[in-house]
Amino acid sequence: HGSNAYANDILRELGKLDQLRRLGIVRFRREHGIALCTSIEMLKRLRALSITSIEEDEVLDLESLSCPPPFLQRLFLSGRLEKLPHWMSSLHCLAKISLKWSQLRDDPLEFLQDLPNLVHLEFLQVYEGETLHFNAGGFQRLKVLSLDKMDGLKMVIVEKGAMSSLEKVILQRCKLLHSLPSGIEHLSKLKSL
């Protein structure tokens, strides 16, 4: 417990580094969530944020972040989320999202599809469901999509008009996915699969 209090103190101190552009945290524990979120709110210049939990099943508790850094461009979250943080859909400068071990129960795409500058989306063990559905008009600037180790995934549906800029798709270790994404023919800019 002493080391936890110490970790929380350090995380609170981070908020004073108001020129910080890039922040990476590893071995993160659930109980550090509030202290970290308090500091992140002060880091108005932050462009890249990477948080990795101490183990795959440890929850990344980031819900208390009410005002995320407005210019964040890259976000890497490795740890259990159960649901996407509410603030993610407001990050309009975000260009890259990489999620690992999230274990989401709800389709995360709906939440992310309107991010106007998202170019790169990487999922590894992110979603427990059977179907990922890319809606028409969503992910307009996305160029790279990577889906890895989605053990329950059986079907990917791409509507006409979804991901209209997509150039590269990576599908790996999705053992129940027995066919190419339905509607993949709509991806007219696709160069690499």
C-alpha angles and dihedrals in degrees: 000000000000090000090050093055088048091051091050090051091053092048091051091050090056089073089071091064092084095163092058114131101176129034127181124182125184133184089030119179128207093243091060092065101097095045092049094046090051090056097042089058089062094050097086094163097052113133101171130034126182124179125177121184123227090253139003095262098045111110119239100220104200100142095109092068102107100166112034122195104285097218099045109146104172127039125181117180119178113179142060115308104163086196131023115261109262092234096060096085091057095060098104096172093054111128101167133033122182117181126182132182092356095144092202119184096198126062104266095201096081089058096049105033096091097053098124100210103035109134104159128040123180125182125183117174088339107135131038097197131101101235135047112194122198107199126215110268094021127123093013097174099035112130104167127041122180123184114182133173097354095160099187098040113120103158140027116194122197115190120209106270095029119121092359093175097047113138105164134037123185118190116176140157094005095137098183095047100101099169141039116268111288107247095023087136089071090067096092095172095052112132103162133036 
